[in-house]
Amino acid sequence: MGGTVKRNSKFRLVRNGVVVWEGQLSSLKHFKDDRREVPAGYECGIGLEGYSDLKPGDTIECYEIVEVSRAL
């Protein structure tokens, strides 16, 4: 998987195949610097807005909803 983690994207936390949280980030950091986005291949720190019960094995998914106009 690849891509860029963007602070204004939507996120969800999946545990054992079940979505347990959906929302926005409270923070996105690369080292100690606040970032708007972090490219693939770089480590980053993520804070989930209103959620802190992360457990080993959890998966954080990042996605964007893009509206595409219909072509006839």
PDB file of N, H, CA, C and O in Angstrom:
ATOM      1  N   MET A   1       0.838  -1.167   0.000  1.00  0.00           N
ATOM      2  CA  MET A   1       0.000   0.000   0.000  1.00  0.00           C
ATOM      3  C   MET A   1       0.888   1.236   0.000  1.00  0.00           C
ATOM      4  O   MET A   1       1.979   1.231   0.569  1.00  0.00           O
ATOM      5  N   GLY A   2       0.424   2.261  -0.624  1.00  0.00           N
ATOM      6  H   GLY A   2      -0.463   2.266  -1.086  1.00  0.00           H
ATOM      7  CA  GLY A   2       1.195   3.486  -0.667  1.00  0.00           C
ATOM      8  C   GLY A   2       0.273   4.674  -0.719  1.00  0.00           C
ATOM      9  O   GLY A   2      -0.949   4.536  -0.775  1.00  0.00           O
ATOM     10  N   GLY A   3       0.869   5.831  -0.701  1.00  0.00           N
ATOM     11  H   GLY A   3       1.862   5.943  -0.656  1.00  0.00           H
ATOM     12  CA  GLY A   3       0.073   7.045  -0.760  1.00  0.00           C
ATOM     13  C   GLY A   3       0.575   8.054   0.236  1.00  0.00           C
ATOM     14  O   GLY A   3       1.648   7.900   0.820  1.00  0.00           O
ATOM     15  N   THR A   4      -0.206   9.078   0.419  1.00  0.00           N
ATOM     16  H   THR A   4      -1.077   9.203  -0.056  1.00  0.00           H
ATOM     17  CA  THR A   4       0.138  10.161   1.324  1.00  0.00           C
ATOM     18  C   THR A   4      -0.917  10.261   2.414  1.00  0.00           C
ATOM     19  O   THR A   4      -2.114  10.219   2.130  1.00  0.00           O
ATOM     20  N   VAL A   5      -0.478  10.392   3.655  1.00  0.00           N
ATOM     21  H   VAL A   5       0.494  10.426   3.885  1.00  0.00           H
ATOM     22  CA  VAL A   5      -1.406  10.622   4.758  1.00  0.00           C
ATOM     23  C   VAL A   5      -1.638  12.123   4.834  1.00  0.00           C
ATOM     24  O   VAL A   5      -0.697  12.890   5.034  1.00  0.00           O
ATOM     25  N   LYS A   6      -2.883  12.541   4.675  1.00  0.00           N
ATOM     26  H   LYS A   6      -3.647  11.917   4.512  1.00  0.00           H
ATOM     27  CA  LYS A   6      -3.231  13.961   4.709  1.00  0.00           C
ATOM     28  C   LYS A   6      -4.083  14.244   5.938  1.00  0.00           C
ATOM     29  O   LYS A   6      -5.016  13.505   6.252  1.00  0.00           O
ATOM     30  N   ARG A   7      -3.749  15.313   6.617  1.00  0.00           N
ATOM     31  H   ARG A   7      -2.991  15.914   6.362  1.00  0.00           H
ATOM     32  CA  ARG A   7      -4.430  15.664   7.864  1.00  0.00           C
ATOM     33  C   ARG A   7      -5.940  15.848   7.675  1.00  0.00           C
ATOM     34  O   ARG A   7      -6.710  15.506   8.572  1.00  0.00           O
ATOM     35  N   ASN A   8      -6.375  16.379   6.535  1.00  0.00           N
ATOM     36  H   ASN A   8      -5.749  16.657   5.807  1.00  0.00           H
ATOM     37  CA  ASN A   8      -7.803  16.652   6.328  1.00  0.00           C
ATOM     38  C   ASN A   8      -8.559  15.478   5.709  1.00  0.00           C
ATOM     39  O   ASN A   8      -9.732  15.622   5.365  1.00  0.00           O
ATOM     40  N   SER A   9      -7.913  14.324   5.560  1.00  0.00           N
ATOM     41  H   SER A   9      -6.960  14.208   5.840  1.00  0.00           H
ATOM     42  CA  SER A   9      -8.599  13.134   5.050  1.00  0.00           C
ATOM     43  C   SER A   9      -9.504  12.560   6.135  1.00  0.00           C
ATOM     44  O   SER A   9      -9.507  13.033   7.271  1.00  0.00           O
ATOM     45  N   LYS A  10     -10.258  11.553   5.777  1.00  0.00           N
ATOM     46  H   LYS A  10     -10.256  11.169   4.854  1.00  0.00           H
ATOM     47  CA  LYS A  10     -11.096  10.837   6.733  1.00  0.00           C
ATOM     48  C   LYS A  10     -10.322   9.590   7.174  1.00  0.00           C
ATOM     49  O   LYS A  10      -9.530   9.035   6.413  1.00  0.00           O
ATOM     50  N   PHE A  11     -10.564   9.166   8.408  1.00  0.00           N
ATOM     51  H   PHE A  11     -11.207   9.617   9.027  1.00  0.00           H
ATOM     52  CA  PHE A  11      -9.845   8.031   8.970  1.00  0.00           C
ATOM     53  C   PHE A  11     -10.817   7.097   9.661  1.00  0.00           C
ATOM     54  O   PHE A  11     -11.885   7.504  10.120  1.00  0.00           O
ATOM     55  N   ARG A  12     -10.419   5.825   9.723  1.00  0.00           N
ATOM     56  H   ARG A  12      -9.552   5.494   9.350  1.00  0.00           H
ATOM     57  CA  ARG A  12     -11.185   4.858  10.503  1.00  0.00           C
ATOM     58  C   ARG A  12     -10.200   3.887  11.152  1.00  0.00           C
ATOM     59  O   ARG A  12      -9.138   3.589  10.606  1.00  0.00           O
ATOM     60  N   LEU A  13     -10.581   3.410  12.318  1.00  0.00           N
ATOM     61  H   LEU A  13     -11.444   3.651  12.761  1.00  0.00           H
ATOM     62  CA  LEU A  13      -9.786   2.451  13.066  1.00  0.00           C
ATOM     63  C   LEU A  13     -10.506   1.114  13.008  1.00  0.00           C
ATOM     64  O   LEU A  13     -11.672   1.009  13.388  1.00  0.00           O
ATOM     65  N   VAL A  14      -9.803   0.089  12.528  1.00  0.00           N
ATOM     66  H   VAL A  14      -8.856   0.174  12.219  1.00  0.00           H
ATOM     67  CA  VAL A  14     -10.390  -1.240  12.366  1.00  0.00           C
ATOM     68  C   VAL A  14      -9.708  -2.190  13.352  1.00  0.00           C
ATOM     69  O   VAL A  14      -8.481  -2.270  13.411  1.00  0.00           O
ATOM     70  N   ARG A  15     -10.526  -2.905  14.120  1.00  0.00           N
ATOM     71  H   ARG A  15     -11.523  -2.840  14.072  1.00  0.00           H
ATOM     72  CA  ARG A  15     -10.022  -3.885  15.086  1.00  0.00           C
ATOM     73  C   ARG A  15     -10.745  -5.200  14.845  1.00  0.00           C
ATOM     74  O   ARG A  15     -11.971  -5.266  14.934  1.00  0.00           O
ATOM     75  N   ASN A  16      -9.989  -6.242  14.542  1.00  0.00           N
ATOM     76  H   ASN A  16      -8.993  -6.188  14.470  1.00  0.00           H
ATOM     77  CA  ASN A  16     -10.562  -7.572  14.280  1.00  0.00           C
ATOM     78  C   ASN A  16     -11.636  -7.529  13.198  1.00  0.00           C
ATOM     79  O   ASN A  16     -12.651  -8.218  13.303  1.00  0.00           O
ATOM     80  N   GLY A  17     -11.418  -6.719  12.152  1.00  0.00           N
ATOM     81  H   GLY A  17     -10.594  -6.160  12.066  1.00  0.00           H
ATOM     82  CA  GLY A  17     -12.341  -6.639  11.034  1.00  0.00           C
ATOM     83  C   GLY A  17     -13.559  -5.764  11.268  1.00  0.00           C
ATOM     84  O   GLY A  17     -14.436  -5.685  10.408  1.00  0.00           O
ATOM     85  N   VAL A  18     -13.629  -5.098  12.429  1.00  0.00           N
ATOM     86  H   VAL A  18     -12.916  -5.161  13.128  1.00  0.00           H
ATOM     87  CA  VAL A  18     -14.778  -4.257  12.765  1.00  0.00           C
ATOM     88  C   VAL A  18     -14.308  -2.808  12.916  1.00  0.00           C
ATOM     89  O   VAL A  18     -13.310  -2.539  13.585  1.00  0.00           O
ATOM     90  N   VAL A  19     -15.033  -1.880  12.289  1.00  0.00           N
ATOM     91  H   VAL A  19     -15.844  -2.098  11.746  1.00  0.00           H
ATOM     92  CA  VAL A  19     -14.707  -0.458  12.422  1.00  0.00           C
ATOM     93  C   VAL A  19     -15.144  -0.006  13.815  1.00  0.00           C
ATOM     94  O   VAL A  19     -16.328  -0.066  14.149  1.00  0.00           O
ATOM     95  N   VAL A  20     -14.176   0.449  14.633  1.00  0.00           N
ATOM     96  H   VAL A  20     -13.215   0.498  14.362  1.00  0.00           H
ATOM     97  CA  VAL A  20     -14.497   0.867  16.000  1.00  0.00           C
ATOM     98  C   VAL A  20     -14.464   2.384  16.171  1.00  0.00           C
ATOM     99  O   VAL A  20     -14.917   2.900  17.193  1.00  0.00           O
ATOM    100  N   TRP A  21     -13.934   3.103  15.183  1.00  0.00           N
ATOM    101  H   TRP A  21     -13.566   2.684  14.353  1.00  0.00           H
ATOM    102  CA  TRP A  21     -13.889   4.567  15.250  1.00  0.00           C
ATOM    103  C   TRP A  21     -13.779   5.116  13.840  1.00  0.00           C
ATOM    104  O   TRP A  21     -13.088   4.542  12.998  1.00  0.00           O
ATOM    105  N   GLU A  22     -14.467   6.241  13.576  1.00  0.00           N
ATOM    106  H   GLU A  22     -15.029   6.707  14.260  1.00  0.00           H
ATOM    107  CA  GLU A  22     -14.325   6.987  12.324  1.00  0.00           C
ATOM    108  C   GLU A  22     -14.270   8.458  12.662  1.00  0.00           C
ATOM    109  O   GLU A  22     -15.000   8.929  13.534  1.00  0.00           O
ATOM    110  N   GLY A  23     -13.404   9.189  11.974  1.00  0.00           N
ATOM    111  H   GLY A  23     -12.811   8.806  11.266  1.00  0.00           H
ATOM    112  CA  GLY A  23     -13.334  10.618  12.239  1.00  0.00           C
ATOM    113  C   GLY A  23     -12.133  11.279  11.602  1.00  0.00           C
ATOM    114  O   GLY A  23     -11.638  10.843  10.563  1.00  0.00           O
ATOM    115  N   GLN A  24     -11.671  12.347  12.249  1.00  0.00           N
ATOM    116  H   GLN A  24     -12.074  12.701  13.093  1.00  0.00           H
ATOM    117  CA  GLN A  24     -10.561  13.160  11.757  1.00  0.00           C
ATOM    118  C   GLN A  24      -9.369  13.002  12.700  1.00  0.00           C
ATOM    119  O   GLN A  24      -9.489  12.442  13.790  1.00  0.00           O
ATOM    120  N   LEU A  25      -8.238  13.498  12.265  1.00  0.00           N
ATOM    121  H   LEU A  25      -8.140  13.952  11.380  1.00  0.00           H
ATOM    122  CA  LEU A  25      -7.046  13.495  13.103  1.00  0.00           C
ATOM    123  C   LEU A  25      -7.033  14.713  14.012  1.00  0.00           C
ATOM    124  O   LEU A  25      -7.491  15.791  13.632  1.00  0.00           O
ATOM    125  N   SER A  26      -6.507  14.531  15.212  1.00  0.00           N
ATOM    126  H   SER A  26      -6.136  13.655  15.521  1.00  0.00           H
ATOM    127  CA  SER A  26      -6.256  15.677  16.082  1.00  0.00           C
ATOM    128  C   SER A  26      -4.833  16.176  15.876  1.00  0.00           C
ATOM    129  O   SER A  26      -4.539  17.345  16.126  1.00  0.00           O
ATOM    130  N   SER A  27      -3.938  15.279  15.415  1.00  0.00           N
ATOM    131  H   SER A  27      -4.177  14.329  15.212  1.00  0.00           H
ATOM    132  CA  SER A  27      -2.561  15.696  15.127  1.00  0.00           C
ATOM    133  C   SER A  27      -1.919  14.761  14.110  1.00  0.00           C
ATOM    134  O   SER A  27      -2.240  13.575  14.035  1.00  0.00           O
ATOM    135  N   LEU A  28      -1.007  15.328  13.334  1.00  0.00           N
ATOM    136  H   LEU A  28      -0.746  16.291  13.396  1.00  0.00           H
ATOM    137  CA  LEU A  28      -0.194  14.577  12.381  1.00  0.00           C
ATOM    138  C   LEU A  28       1.205  15.159  12.469  1.00  0.00           C
ATOM    139  O   LEU A  28       1.415  16.336  12.179  1.00  0.00           O
ATOM    140  N   LYS A  29       2.163  14.329  12.872  1.00  0.00           N
ATOM    141  H   LYS A  29       1.993  13.373  13.107  1.00  0.00           H
ATOM    142  CA  LYS A  29       3.526  14.824  13.075  1.00  0.00           C
ATOM    143  C   LYS A  29       4.540  13.937  12.373  1.00  0.00           C
ATOM    144  O   LYS A  29       4.366  12.723  12.266  1.00  0.00           O
ATOM    145  N   HIS A  30       5.596  14.568  11.902  1.00  0.00           N
ATOM    146  H   HIS A  30       5.737  15.554  11.989  1.00  0.00           H
ATOM    147  CA  HIS A  30       6.780  13.884  11.387  1.00  0.00           C
ATOM    148  C   HIS A  30       7.915  14.365  12.269  1.00  0.00           C
ATOM    149  O   HIS A  30       8.263  15.545  12.250  1.00  0.00           O
ATOM    150  N   PHE A  31       8.497  13.452  13.045  1.00  0.00           N
ATOM    151  H   PHE A  31       8.214  12.493  13.061  1.00  0.00           H
ATOM    152  CA  PHE A  31       9.389  13.810  14.149  1.00  0.00           C
ATOM    153  C   PHE A  31       8.614  14.743  15.076  1.00  0.00           C
ATOM    154  O   PHE A  31       7.550  14.346  15.552  1.00  0.00           O
ATOM    155  N   LYS A  32       9.077  15.944  15.356  1.00  0.00           N
ATOM    156  H   LYS A  32       9.941  16.266  14.969  1.00  0.00           H
ATOM    157  CA  LYS A  32       8.337  16.841  16.257  1.00  0.00           C
ATOM    158  C   LYS A  32       7.589  17.927  15.507  1.00  0.00           C
ATOM    159  O   LYS A  32       6.972  18.795  16.125  1.00  0.00           O
ATOM    160  N   ASP A  33       7.637  17.890  14.185  1.00  0.00           N
ATOM    161  H   ASP A  33       8.138  17.185  13.684  1.00  0.00           H
ATOM    162  CA  ASP A  33       7.018  18.933  13.365  1.00  0.00           C
ATOM    163  C   ASP A  33       5.573  18.583  13.021  1.00  0.00           C
ATOM    164  O   ASP A  33       5.288  17.473  12.571  1.00  0.00           O
ATOM    165  N   ASP A  34       4.656  19.538  13.235  1.00  0.00           N
ATOM    166  H   ASP A  34       4.887  20.439  13.600  1.00  0.00           H
ATOM    167  CA  ASP A  34       3.279  19.368  12.766  1.00  0.00           C
ATOM    168  C   ASP A  34       3.292  19.383  11.249  1.00  0.00           C
ATOM    169  O   ASP A  34       3.989  20.195  10.641  1.00  0.00           O
ATOM    170  N   ARG A  35       2.530  18.493  10.635  1.00  0.00           N
ATOM    171  H   ARG A  35       1.964  17.833  11.129  1.00  0.00           H
ATOM    172  CA  ARG A  35       2.486  18.392   9.181  1.00  0.00           C
ATOM    173  C   ARG A  35       1.062  18.368   8.679  1.00  0.00           C
ATOM    174  O   ARG A  35       0.153  17.921   9.378  1.00  0.00           O
ATOM    175  N   ARG A  36       0.867  18.856   7.449  1.00  0.00           N
ATOM    176  H   ARG A  36       1.605  19.219   6.881  1.00  0.00           H
ATOM    177  CA  ARG A  36      -0.435  18.731   6.774  1.00  0.00           C
ATOM    178  C   ARG A  36      -0.525  17.398   6.057  1.00  0.00           C
ATOM    179  O   ARG A  36      -1.608  16.831   5.915  1.00  0.00           O
ATOM    180  N   GLU A  37       0.632  16.895   5.600  1.00  0.00           N
ATOM    181  H   GLU A  37       1.511  17.356   5.715  1.00  0.00           H
ATOM    182  CA  GLU A  37       0.668  15.584   4.954  1.00  0.00           C
ATOM    183  C   GLU A  37       2.042  14.960   5.137  1.00  0.00           C
ATOM    184  O   GLU A  37       3.042  15.652   5.321  1.00  0.00           O
ATOM    185  N   VAL A  38       2.063  13.622   5.080  1.00  0.00           N
ATOM    186  H   VAL A  38       1.250  13.059   4.930  1.00  0.00           H
ATOM    187  CA  VAL A  38       3.305  12.861   5.180  1.00  0.00           C
ATOM    188  C   VAL A  38       3.292  11.845   4.046  1.00  0.00           C
ATOM    189  O   VAL A  38       2.361  11.045   3.952  1.00  0.00           O
ATOM    190  N   PRO A  39       4.320  11.859   3.171  1.00  0.00           N
ATOM    191  CA  PRO A  39       4.336  10.934   2.037  1.00  0.00           C
ATOM    192  C   PRO A  39       4.620   9.489   2.457  1.00  0.00           C
ATOM    193  O   PRO A  39       5.121   9.232   3.551  1.00  0.00           O
ATOM    194  N   ALA A  40       4.291   8.560   1.570  1.00  0.00           N
ATOM    195  H   ALA A  40       3.884   8.768   0.680  1.00  0.00           H
ATOM    196  CA  ALA A  40       4.530   7.138   1.804  1.00  0.00           C
ATOM    197  C   ALA A  40       6.011   6.908   2.057  1.00  0.00           C
ATOM    198  O   ALA A  40       6.864   7.563   1.458  1.00  0.00           O
ATOM    199  N   GLY A  41       6.307   5.975   2.945  1.00  0.00           N
ATOM    200  H   GLY A  41       5.615   5.443   3.432  1.00  0.00           H
ATOM    201  CA  GLY A  41       7.683   5.626   3.237  1.00  0.00           C
ATOM    202  C   GLY A  41       8.284   6.380   4.410  1.00  0.00           C
ATOM    203  O   GLY A  41       9.404   6.084   4.825  1.00  0.00           O
ATOM    204  N   TYR A  42       7.557   7.352   4.952  1.00  0.00           N
ATOM    205  H   TYR A  42       6.648   7.593   4.615  1.00  0.00           H
ATOM    206  CA  TYR A  42       8.040   8.123   6.094  1.00  0.00           C
ATOM    207  C   TYR A  42       7.224   7.778   7.332  1.00  0.00           C
ATOM    208  O   TYR A  42       6.016   7.556   7.246  1.00  0.00           O
ATOM    209  N   GLU A  43       7.889   7.735   8.481  1.00  0.00           N
ATOM    210  H   GLU A  43       8.870   7.916   8.551  1.00  0.00           H
ATOM    211  CA  GLU A  43       7.182   7.500   9.733  1.00  0.00           C
ATOM    212  C   GLU A  43       6.465   8.765  10.162  1.00  0.00           C
ATOM    213  O   GLU A  43       6.906   9.876   9.865  1.00  0.00           O
ATOM    214  N   CYS A  44       5.357   8.589  10.861  1.00  0.00           N
ATOM    215  H   CYS A  44       4.999   7.687  11.102  1.00  0.00           H
ATOM    216  CA  CYS A  44       4.630   9.750  11.368  1.00  0.00           C
ATOM    217  C   CYS A  44       3.899   9.372  12.647  1.00  0.00           C
ATOM    218  O   CYS A  44       3.657   8.198  12.928  1.00  0.00           O
ATOM    219  N   GLY A  45       3.560  10.392  13.406  1.00  0.00           N
ATOM    220  H   GLY A  45       3.757  11.346  13.178  1.00  0.00           H
ATOM    221  CA  GLY A  45       2.747  10.218  14.600  1.00  0.00           C
ATOM    222  C   GLY A  45       1.343  10.706  14.311  1.00  0.00           C
ATOM    223  O   GLY A  45       1.153  11.769  13.720  1.00  0.00           O
ATOM    224  N   ILE A  46       0.355   9.921  14.733  1.00  0.00           N
ATOM    225  H   ILE A  46       0.509   9.057  15.213  1.00  0.00           H
ATOM    226  CA  ILE A  46      -1.039  10.242  14.440  1.00  0.00           C
ATOM    227  C   ILE A  46      -1.822  10.290  15.744  1.00  0.00           C
ATOM    228  O   ILE A  46      -1.727   9.380  16.568  1.00  0.00           O
ATOM    229  N   GLY A  47      -2.598  11.356  15.928  1.00  0.00           N
ATOM    230  H   GLY A  47      -2.676  12.095  15.259  1.00  0.00           H
ATOM    231  CA  GLY A  47      -3.533  11.452  17.047  1.00  0.00           C
ATOM    232  C   GLY A  47      -4.945  11.420  16.503  1.00  0.00           C
ATOM    233  O   GLY A  47      -5.293  12.213  15.629  1.00  0.00           O
ATOM    234  N   LEU A  48      -5.761  10.510  17.011  1.00  0.00           N
ATOM    235  H   LEU A  48      -5.478   9.865  17.721  1.00  0.00           H
ATOM    236  CA  LEU A  48      -7.141  10.385  16.551  1.00  0.00           C
ATOM    237  C   LEU A  48      -8.036  11.263  17.417  1.00  0.00           C
ATOM    238  O   LEU A  48      -8.002  11.171  18.644  1.00  0.00           O
ATOM    239  N   GLU A  49      -8.831  12.106  16.783  1.00  0.00           N
ATOM    240  H   GLU A  49      -8.859  12.181  15.786  1.00  0.00           H
ATOM    241  CA  GLU A  49      -9.687  13.049  17.511  1.00  0.00           C
ATOM    242  C   GLU A  49     -10.727  12.310  18.353  1.00  0.00           C
ATOM    243  O   GLU A  49     -11.576  11.599  17.815  1.00  0.00           O
ATOM    244  N   GLY A  50     -10.657  12.480  19.666  1.00  0.00           N
ATOM    245  H   GLY A  50      -9.967  13.058  20.103  1.00  0.00           H
ATOM    246  CA  GLY A  50     -11.646  11.888  20.559  1.00  0.00           C
ATOM    247  C   GLY A  50     -11.485  10.401  20.795  1.00  0.00           C
ATOM    248  O   GLY A  50     -12.415   9.762  21.288  1.00  0.00           O
ATOM    249  N   TYR A  51     -10.322   9.815  20.458  1.00  0.00           N
ATOM    250  H   TYR A  51      -9.567  10.334  20.057  1.00  0.00           H
ATOM    251  CA  TYR A  51     -10.130   8.378  20.642  1.00  0.00           C
ATOM    252  C   TYR A  51      -8.685   8.105  21.038  1.00  0.00           C
ATOM    253  O   TYR A  51      -7.759   8.641  20.428  1.00  0.00           O
ATOM    254  N   SER A  52      -8.490   7.272  22.059  1.00  0.00           N
ATOM    255  H   SER A  52      -9.242   6.836  22.554  1.00  0.00           H
ATOM    256  CA  SER A  52      -7.129   6.969  22.499  1.00  0.00           C
ATOM    257  C   SER A  52      -6.927   5.505  22.876  1.00  0.00           C
ATOM    258  O   SER A  52      -5.859   5.151  23.377  1.00  0.00           O
ATOM    259  N   ASP A  53      -7.915   4.649  22.652  1.00  0.00           N
ATOM    260  H   ASP A  53      -8.782   4.937  22.245  1.00  0.00           H
ATOM    261  CA  ASP A  53      -7.844   3.248  23.062  1.00  0.00           C
ATOM    262  C   ASP A  53      -7.247   2.362  21.965  1.00  0.00           C
ATOM    263  O   ASP A  53      -7.867   1.381  21.556  1.00  0.00           O
ATOM    264  N   LEU A  54      -6.045   2.707  21.488  1.00  0.00           N
ATOM    265  H   LEU A  54      -5.541   3.504  21.820  1.00  0.00           H
ATOM    266  CA  LEU A  54      -5.386   1.902  20.458  1.00  0.00           C
ATOM    267  C   LEU A  54      -4.806   0.639  21.076  1.00  0.00           C
ATOM    268  O   LEU A  54      -4.316   0.660  22.206  1.00  0.00           O
ATOM    269  N   LYS A  55      -4.863  -0.461  20.330  1.00  0.00           N
ATOM    270  H   LYS A  55      -5.261  -0.477  19.413  1.00  0.00           H
ATOM    271  CA  LYS A  55      -4.346  -1.743  20.799  1.00  0.00           C
ATOM    272  C   LYS A  55      -3.459  -2.348  19.713  1.00  0.00           C
ATOM    273  O   LYS A  55      -3.627  -2.041  18.533  1.00  0.00           O
ATOM    274  N   PRO A  56      -2.508  -3.213  20.107  1.00  0.00           N
ATOM    275  CA  PRO A  56      -1.677  -3.888  19.100  1.00  0.00           C
ATOM    276  C   PRO A  56      -2.559  -4.642  18.104  1.00  0.00           C
ATOM    277  O   PRO A  56      -3.509  -5.318  18.498  1.00  0.00           O
ATOM    278  N   GLY A  57      -2.242  -4.525  16.826  1.00  0.00           N
ATOM    279  H   GLY A  57      -1.469  -3.976  16.507  1.00  0.00           H
ATOM    280  CA  GLY A  57      -3.015  -5.198  15.783  1.00  0.00           C
ATOM    281  C   GLY A  57      -4.084  -4.330  15.151  1.00  0.00           C
ATOM    282  O   GLY A  57      -4.665  -4.716  14.137  1.00  0.00           O
ATOM    283  N   ASP A  58      -4.362  -3.152  15.730  1.00  0.00           N
ATOM    284  H   ASP A  58      -3.891  -2.838  16.554  1.00  0.00           H
ATOM    285  CA  ASP A  58      -5.333  -2.234  15.132  1.00  0.00           C
ATOM    286  C   ASP A  58      -4.803  -1.721  13.800  1.00  0.00           C
ATOM    287  O   ASP A  58      -3.592  -1.599  13.613  1.00  0.00           O
ATOM    288  N   THR A  59      -5.701  -1.423  12.882  1.00  0.00           N
ATOM    289  H   THR A  59      -6.685  -1.522  13.034  1.00  0.00           H
ATOM    290  CA  THR A  59      -5.344  -0.860  11.581  1.00  0.00           C
ATOM    291  C   THR A  59      -6.012   0.496  11.440  1.00  0.00           C
ATOM    292  O   THR A  59      -7.212   0.637  11.676  1.00  0.00           O
ATOM    293  N   ILE A  60      -5.217   1.505  11.048  1.00  0.00           N
ATOM    294  H   ILE A  60      -4.242   1.390  10.857  1.00  0.00           H
ATOM    295  CA  ILE A  60      -5.761   2.832  10.781  1.00  0.00           C
ATOM    296  C   ILE A  60      -5.836   2.996   9.274  1.00  0.00           C
ATOM    297  O   ILE A  60      -4.823   2.897   8.582  1.00  0.00           O
ATOM    298  N   GLU A  61      -7.031   3.244   8.767  1.00  0.00           N
ATOM    299  H   GLU A  61      -7.854   3.324   9.330  1.00  0.00           H
ATOM    300  CA  GLU A  61      -7.234   3.454   7.333  1.00  0.00           C
ATOM    301  C   GLU A  61      -7.477   4.931   7.072  1.00  0.00           C
ATOM    302  O   GLU A  61      -8.212   5.594   7.804  1.00  0.00           O
ATOM    303  N   CYS A  62      -6.851   5.435   6.019  1.00  0.00           N
ATOM    304  H   CYS A  62      -6.254   4.897   5.424  1.00  0.00           H
ATOM    305  CA  CYS A  62      -6.986   6.832   5.615  1.00  0.00           C
ATOM    306  C   CYS A  62      -7.628   6.837   4.232  1.00  0.00           C
ATOM    307  O   CYS A  62      -7.205   6.093   3.347  1.00  0.00           O
ATOM    308  N   TYR A  63      -8.656   7.681   4.043  1.00  0.00           N
ATOM    309  H   TYR A  63      -8.999   8.285   4.762  1.00  0.00           H
ATOM    310  CA  TYR A  63      -9.309   7.709   2.736  1.00  0.00           C
ATOM    311  C   TYR A  63      -9.871   9.086   2.458  1.00  0.00           C
ATOM    312  O   TYR A  63     -10.060   9.895   3.366  1.00  0.00           O
ATOM    313  N   GLU A  64     -10.133   9.337   1.194  1.00  0.00           N
ATOM    314  H   GLU A  64      -9.980   8.680   0.456  1.00  0.00           H
ATOM    315  CA  GLU A  64     -10.767  10.576   0.753  1.00  0.00           C
ATOM    316  C   GLU A  64     -11.990  10.224  -0.069  1.00  0.00           C
ATOM    317  O   GLU A  64     -12.000   9.224  -0.787  1.00  0.00           O
ATOM    318  N   ILE A  65     -13.012  11.038   0.036  1.00  0.00           N
ATOM    319  H   ILE A  65     -13.004  11.850   0.619  1.00  0.00           H
ATOM    320  CA  ILE A  65     -14.204  10.877  -0.794  1.00  0.00           C
ATOM    321  C   ILE A  65     -14.102  11.909  -1.905  1.00  0.00           C
ATOM    322  O   ILE A  65     -14.040  13.113  -1.652  1.00  0.00           O
ATOM    323  N   VAL A  66     -14.086  11.420  -3.132  1.00  0.00           N
ATOM    324  H   VAL A  66     -14.136  10.443  -3.337  1.00  0.00           H
ATOM    325  CA  VAL A  66     -13.933  12.293  -4.293  1.00  0.00           C
ATOM    326  C   VAL A  66     -15.181  12.184  -5.147  1.00  0.00           C
ATOM    327  O   VAL A  66     -15.572  11.089  -5.551  1.00  0.00           O
ATOM    328  N   GLU A  67     -15.809  13.320  -5.424  1.00  0.00           N
ATOM    329  H   GLU A  67     -15.492  14.210  -5.096  1.00  0.00           H
ATOM    330  CA  GLU A  67     -16.974  13.324  -6.301  1.00  0.00           C
ATOM    331  C   GLU A  67     -16.496  13.446  -7.739  1.00  0.00           C
ATOM    332  O   GLU A  67     -15.689  14.315  -8.069  1.00  0.00           O
ATOM    333  N   VAL A  68     -17.001  12.572  -8.577  1.00  0.00           N
ATOM    334  H   VAL A  68     -17.657  11.867  -8.309  1.00  0.00           H
ATOM    335  CA  VAL A  68     -16.641  12.565  -9.989  1.00  0.00           C
ATOM    336  C   VAL A  68     -17.900  12.845 -10.790  1.00  0.00           C
ATOM    337  O   VAL A  68     -18.921  12.184 -10.603  1.00  0.00           O
ATOM    338  N   SER A  69     -17.829  13.823 -11.682  1.00  0.00           N
ATOM    339  H   SER A  69     -16.999  14.361 -11.834  1.00  0.00           H
ATOM    340  CA  SER A  69     -19.004  14.124 -12.498  1.00  0.00           C
ATOM    341  C   SER A  69     -19.213  13.012 -13.516  1.00  0.00           C
ATOM    342  O   SER A  69     -18.261  12.442 -14.051  1.00  0.00           O
ATOM    343  N   ARG A  70     -20.446  12.728 -13.759  1.00  0.00           N
ATOM    344  H   ARG A  70     -21.219  13.191 -13.324  1.00  0.00           H
ATOM    345  CA  ARG A  70     -20.819  11.638 -14.648  1.00  0.00           C
ATOM    346  C   ARG A  70     -20.688  12.073 -16.101  1.00  0.00           C
ATOM    347  O   ARG A  70     -21.166  13.141 -16.483  1.00  0.00           O
ATOM    348  N   ALA A  71     -20.047  11.250 -16.898  1.00  0.00           N
ATOM    349  H   ALA A  71     -19.658  10.383 -16.587  1.00  0.00           H
ATOM    350  CA  ALA A  71     -19.894  11.547 -18.326  1.00  0.00           C
ATOM    351  C   ALA A  71     -20.933  10.753 -19.114  1.00  0.00           C
ATOM    352  O   ALA A  71     -21.151   9.568 -18.860  1.00  0.00           O
ATOM    353  N   LEU A  72     -21.558  11.415 -20.060  1.00  0.00           N
ATOM    354  H   LEU A  72     -21.380  12.377 -20.266  1.00  0.00           H
ATOM    355  CA  LEU A  72     -22.565  10.741 -20.891  1.00  0.00           C
ATOM    356  C   LEU A  72     -22.023  10.449 -22.263  1.00  0.00           C
ATOM    357  O   LEU A  72     -22.730   9.886 -23.099  1.00  0.00           O
TER     358      LEU A  72
END
